[in-house]
């Protein structure tokens, strides 16, 4: 689709828009992969970390910012899928999202690896009182978590990531938000 070496701000917005547009379906695909008995526990933990992040309204870029507020969630979901795929997940939807994660480097250059390290920590991150460990160890907690993901997927209607000539500004703002989140988390 795009050369992997350098993307213009408009190219980056196009990639982010595609991620945002598919976000509701991606949430459901990751939830389905999580329910697949063949998905190893290590991979499940990463998938839960990515899904749990999607449930957090005040994340890297708060969700109330239409379009761009979901872009970070969509990127995190892809990085979680990449980690899950490396941990043995074989689901085709996870493989497709993991392949999409290869676009994170041209999107954010030097922030891609630190962002992936941050996402690797998300299984231990508590959102709505739940971590990957608590979700995997308690059937009722897992059922509630899966229901929350279903509701989250239903409430999202894709919105434009950037309007008009704001592509460069949007990319810069998202980059600043990622840098701040990495600094807060002590990830470099």
C-alpha positions in Angstrom: 0.0 0.0 0.0 2.7 2.5 1.1 6.5 2.3 0.9 7.7 1.5 4.4 10.6 3.9 4.4 8.9 7.2 4.7 5.3 8.3 4.8 3.9 11.8 4.4 1.6 13.1 7.0 -1.3 12.5 4.7 -0.1 8.8 4.2 0.1 8.4 8.0 -3.5 9.8 8.4 -4.7 7.3 5.7 -3.1 4.4 7.6 -4.6 5.7 10.9 -8.0 6.2 9.3 -8.0 2.6 8.1 -7.1 1.4 11.6 -9.9 3.5 13.1 -12.4 2.4 10.5 -11.8 -1.2 11.2 -11.5 -0.8 15.0 -15.0 -2.1 16.0 -14.5 -5.3 13.9 -11.0 -5.6 15.1 -12.2 -5.6 18.8 -14.6 -8.4 18.0 -11.9 -10.4 16.1 -9.5 -10.1 19.0 -12.2 -11.1 21.4 -13.0 -14.2 19.3 -9.3 -15.1 19.1 -9.1 -14.8 22.9 -12.0 -17.3 23.2 -10.2 -19.8 20.8 -8.9 -22.7 22.9 -5.9 -23.0 20.6 -4.6 -19.5 21.6 -1.8 -20.1 24.2 -2.1 -18.3 27.5 0.9 -16.1 26.9 -0.8 -14.9 23.7 -4.1 -14.5 25.5 -2.4 -12.2 28.0 -1.3 -9.8 25.3 -4.7 -9.8 23.6 -6.3 -9.0 26.9 -3.8 -6.3 27.5 -4.7 -4.7 24.1 -8.5 -5.1 24.7 -8.3 -3.8 28.2 -6.5 -0.7 26.9 -9.3 -0.2 24.5 -11.7 0.0 27.4 -9.7 2.8 29.1 -11.3 6.1 28.1 -8.3 8.1 29.3 -5.4 6.5 27.5 -2.6 7.9 25.4 -5.1 10.0 23.4 -8.4 10.3 25.2 -11.3 8.6 23.3 -13.5 11.6 23.5 -11.5 13.2 20.7 -13.4 11.8 17.8 -11.4 9.8 15.2 -7.9 10.4 16.6 -8.9 9.3 20.1 -9.4 5.8 18.8 -6.3 5.8 16.7 -4.0 5.0 19.6 -6.4 2.2 20.7 -6.3 0.7 17.1 -2.4 0.9 17.1 -2.2 -0.7 20.5 -4.5 -3.5 19.4 -2.2 -4.2 16.4 0.9 -4.2 18.6 -0.8 -6.6 21.1 -1.7 -8.8 18.2 1.9 -8.8 17.0 3.1 -9.8 20.5 0.3 -12.5 20.7 1.3 -13.8 17.3 4.9 -14.1 18.4 3.7 -15.9 21.5 2.0 -18.5 19.4 -1.5 -17.2 18.5 -2.5 -18.8 15.1 -5.8 -17.1 14.5 -5.9 -15.5 11.0 -7.4 -12.2 12.3 -4.5 -11.9 14.8 -2.0 -12.6 12.1 -3.6 -9.9 9.9 -3.4 -7.4 12.8 0.1 -8.4 13.5 1.1 -7.8 9.9 -0.6 -4.3 10.2 1.6 -3.6 13.2 4.5 -3.4 10.7 3.1 0.0 9.8 3.7 1.4 13.3 7.4 1.9 12.6 6.8 4.1 9.5 4.0 5.9 11.4 6.0 6.8 14.5 9.7 6.0 13.6 11.8 6.0 16.8 8.8 5.7 19.0 7.7 2.3 17.6 9.9 0.0 19.7 9.3 1.9 22.9 5.6 1.8 22.2 5.7 -1.9 21.6 7.6 -2.3 25.0 4.8 -0.3 26.6 2.1 -2.5 25.1 4.0 -5.6 26.4 3.3 -4.3 29.9 -0.4 -3.9 29.3 -1.4 -7.4 30.5 -0.4 -6.3 34.0 -2.2 -3.0 33.7 -5.5 -2.7 35.6 -8.5 -1.3 33.8 -11.9 -1.3 35.4 -10.4 -3.4 38.3 -9.2 -6.1 35.9 -5.8 -7.4 34.7 -5.1 -10.2 32.3 -4.4 -12.5 35.2 -7.7 -11.8 36.9 -9.6 -12.1 33.6 -8.0 -15.5 32.8 -8.4 -16.9 36.3 -12.1 -16.0 37.0 -14.8 -17.2 34.6 -17.3 -14.5 35.7 -14.7 -11.7 35.3 -13.9 -13.0 31.8 -17.6 -13.1 30.9 -18.0 -9.5 32.1 -14.8 -8.5 30.2 -16.0 -10.1 27.0 -19.4 -8.3 27.3 -17.6 -5.0 27.9 -15.7 -5.5 24.6 -18.9 -6.3 22.7 -20.4 -3.1 24.0 -17.3 -1.1 23.2 -17.3 -2.4 19.6 -21.0 -1.4 19.2 -20.5 2.1 20.4 -17.9 3.1 17.9 -18.8 4.7 14.7 -15.6 5.5 12.7 -14.9 9.2 12.6 -12.4 11.2 10.5 -8.9 11.2 12.1 -8.1 14.5 10.6 -9.9 17.1 8.6 -8.6 19.2 5.7 -5.1 20.4 6.0 -4.6 19.3 9.6 -2.8 16.0 8.8 0.7 17.3 9.8 -0.7 18.8 13.0 -2.6 15.7 13.9 0.5 13.5 13.4 2.6 15.8 15.6 0.0 15.9 18.3 -0.4 12.1 18.4 3.4 11.8 18.5 3.6 14.2 21.4 0.9 12.2 23.3 2.8 9.0 22.7 6.1 10.5 23.9 4.4 11.8 27.1 2.8 8.3 27.8 6.2 6.6 27.3 7.8 9.1 29.6 5.1 8.6 32.3 5.6 4.8 32.0 9.4 5.1 32.1 9.7 3.3 28.8 12.3 4.4 26.4 
